[in-house]
Each structure stands twice: as structure tokens, then as C-alpha cells.
Amino acid sequence: MNSWLENMLGQYEPGTIPLEIFTLLLVLGLLIFLWDFFDRKYNNLADESDSLLTLEVLSLKDNDKFPTRSFRSKKLLLKGTPDALVKEGKFTIPVDLVPMSSKVQDRHVVKILTYLRLIEEETNTRPPHGILLMGKKRRVVKVKNTEEKQRWLETLIDEMHSIDEGIPAVPRPTEKKCKFCDVSNICEHRHRS
């Protein structure tokens, strides 16, 4: 009946722990291991979320107690209003709420990088990161404010300004987007496999 387990564990010898009890202990040990693993993972996520609660809130969009704060850059010709601002040490950290997506997209990163740039221009202090609160569970994602990411943002801003000055935008369609597009059959820029 339990030949697979007997083969795996070797031959059963009289005078040792009965096979059924040994199997039960093995299953219980596995359950305890899995419970501990998932409990630790949950506690790590909770600790990360709780760390946000200890930060001083400076601004909260659409809230009277913590008035909304907007940033404007005459140099970049941009303005932005983060969903929240928190104080972390000497840094002002932007927080962006992304309730409809649990996956970080480039557009989310660009938005938080823009807030980081605007804050840096106004305060003359470069924040080390911004925070995205993703999905319904508001998973905390820290976006590091690196030189490489800021250079990427700079190229996007330059591209936006050139489009504003009359240089036509260059579409970059993907196969997935074109597949579900209503006008892909007449679009000259559609993705071709």
C-alpha cells in the first residue's frame, strides 16, 4: 500500500517507529516548515509597510490635514503633484499610489523619477528613492534615484520637448498592443513580425 514510501525510506524493520506514524511526522514537519516560510514572508512585507507608517507625512493629495504640494520646474517645463510626500531623515520622498496595477511599468517609474527630479530642483537635495504603492494590497516598491535612471528620464523629457516643438512623435508599437488595436490593419506603424 505504501510501497513508494517504503522504497524511498528503505525497508521497514520491526521495532522501529511504525511507518504510518513516521509518515504523519514527516507530513507535520513539512506543514510546519511551509507555515514558517509563509509567515516570515508575510511578516517581512508587513514590516516594510509598517515602516511607511513611522514616516512623517508632509503632504497628502486631497486631504485638509496634510495639504497637497505641487512642484514646478521652469527649466524642464514640467509640473507634478505626488499622491503623498513623506519625510525620511533629511529627504522629502514622493509616494505614488498605483491601485489598478500590481506590476511595475515604465510609466510608473517615469512618473516617480519626475517627482524626484522636481523635488531635487526645488530643495537642492537629491532624494535617494521614491515609493510606489502597487495594487489593492499597496505593495511597497522603492524606485532608486540613480544617475542612469535620471539620464533615461532626461532623454524622455528631451523627446517630449521636441514633439512639442513640432518634430513628429515616433511610435514604438509592440506586437501585444497591435494585436488588440482596432486600427492596426490600416496603421503604417503597426508591429510586423
C-alpha positions in Angstrom: 0.0 0.0 0.0 2.8 2.4 0.9 5.4 0.8 -1.3 6.6 4.1 -2.8 7.3 5.4 0.7 8.9 2.1 1.8 11.2 2.2 -1.3 12.1 5.8 -0.6 12.9 5.2 3.0 14.3 1.7 2.8 13.0 -1.4 4.2 10.8 -1.2 7.3 12.2 -3.1 10.3 10.2 -4.3 13.2 10.9 -2.5 16.5 11.3 0.9 14.8 8.7 3.6 14.5 5.6 2.4 12.6 5.6 3.6 9.0 2.2 5.4 9.4 3.5 7.4 12.4 6.7 8.2 10.6 4.7 9.4 7.6 2.5 11.5 9.8 5.5 13.1 11.5 7.1 13.8 8.1 3.9 15.5 6.8 3.6 17.5 10.0 7.2 18.6 9.7 6.6 19.7 6.1 3.5 21.7 7.1 5.4 23.4 9.9 8.2 24.3 7.5 5.7 25.8 5.0 3.8 27.6 7.7 7.0 29.2 9.0 8.2 30.1 5.5 4.9 31.9 4.5 4.7 33.5 8.0 8.2 35.0 7.6 7.4 36.3 4.1 4.2 37.9 5.3 5.9 39.5 8.3 8.7 40.9 6.1 6.0 42.5 3.8 4.1 43.8 6.9 7.4 45.2 8.4 8.1 47.1 5.1 4.6 48.5 5.0 4.7 49.4 8.8 8.0 51.3 8.1 5.9 53.7 6.0 3.6 54.3 8.9 6.5 55.6 11.0 7.5 58.3 8.4 6.4 61.8 8.9 3.7 62.8 6.3 4.3 66.2 4.7 1.6 66.2 2.1 -1.4 64.0 1.1 -3.4 64.6 -2.0 -7.0 65.7 -1.4 -6.5 65.9 2.4 -7.1 69.0 4.6 -4.8 67.9 7.4 -1.8 67.4 5.1 -2.3 69.9 2.2 -1.4 68.9 -1.3 2.0 70.1 -2.5 2.9 70.6 -6.2 6.2 71.1 -7.8 7.1 73.1 -10.9 10.3 73.4 -12.9 10.7 76.3 -15.3 13.9 74.7 -16.5 12.2 71.4 -17.5 8.8 72.9 -18.3 7.2 70.3 -16.0 5.0 70.3 -13.0 3.7 67.5 -10.8 1.8 66.6 -7.7 2.7 63.4 -5.9 -0.1 61.5 -4.1 1.9 61.9 -0.9 5.2 63.3 0.4 6.9 61.8 3.4 10.0 62.8 5.4 12.7 60.2 5.6 15.7 61.7 7.5 16.6 64.9 5.7 14.9 63.8 2.5 11.5 64.5 1.1 10.3 61.3 -0.5 7.5 61.2 -3.1 4.8 58.5 -2.9 2.7 57.5 -5.8 -0.4 55.3 -5.4 -0.9 52.8 -8.3 -4.2 51.0 -7.3 -5.0 49.3 -10.6 -1.7 47.5 -11.2 0.4 45.2 -9.2 3.2 45.1 -11.8 5.6 48.0 -12.1 5.6 49.5 -15.6 7.9 52.0 -17.1 5.3 54.7 -16.9 5.1 54.3 -13.1 8.9 54.6 -12.8 9.0 57.7 -15.1 6.3 59.4 -13.0 8.2 58.8 -9.7 11.5 59.8 -11.3 9.9 63.0 -12.5 8.7 63.8 -8.9 12.2 63.0 -7.7 13.7 65.4 -10.2 11.2 68.2 -9.3 11.9 67.8 -5.6 15.6 67.9 -6.2 15.4 71.1 -8.2 13.2 72.8 -5.5 15.0 71.6 -2.4 18.6 71.3 -3.8 18.7 67.8 -2.1 18.6 64.6 -4.1 16.1 62.1 -2.6 17.6 58.6 -2.7 14.4 56.9 -3.8 10.7 57.3 -4.4 7.9 54.9 -3.3 5.2 53.2 -5.4 2.3 51.6 -3.6 1.2 48.9 -6.0 -2.2 47.2 -6.4 -5.0 46.7 -3.9 -2.7 45.5 -1.2 -0.4 48.5 -1.7 2.8 46.6 -2.0 5.7 48.9 -1.3 8.2 49.3 -4.2 11.1 51.6 -3.8 12.4 53.2 -7.0 16.1 54.1 -6.6 17.1 57.5 -7.8 20.2 56.6 -9.8 22.2 58.6 -12.3 21.3 56.1 -15.0 17.6 56.4 -14.4 17.8 60.2 -14.3 19.7 60.1 -17.7 16.9 57.9 -19.1 14.3 60.5 -17.8 16.3 63.3 -19.4 16.1 61.6 -22.8 12.3 61.2 -22.4 11.9 64.8 -21.4 14.0 65.9 -24.4 11.9 63.8 -26.7 8.7 65.3 -25.2 10.0 68.8 -25.8 11.0 68.0 -29.4 7.5 66.7 -30.1 6.1 69.9 -28.5 8.3 71.9 -30.9 6.8 70.2 -33.9 9.0 67.2 -34.5 6.6 64.3 -35.1 6.4 61.6 -32.5 7.9 58.2 -33.4 5.5 55.4 -32.4 7.0 52.3 -30.9 4.3 49.7 -31.1 4.7 46.3 -29.6 3.2 43.1 -31.0 0.9 42.7 -28.0 -0.5 46.2 -28.3 -1.0 45.9 -32.1 -2.7 42.6 -31.7 -5.6 44.1 -29.8 -5.7 47.5 -31.6 -8.8 48.4 -33.6 -6.9 50.2 -36.3 -3.8 48.1 -36.7 -4.9 46.8 -40.1 -4.7 50.4 -41.5 -1.8 51.7 -39.3 1.5 52.3 -41.1 3.4 51.9 -37.8 1.9 48.6 -36.7 4.3 45.9 -35.4 5.3 43.5 -38.1 6.5 40.1 -37.2 
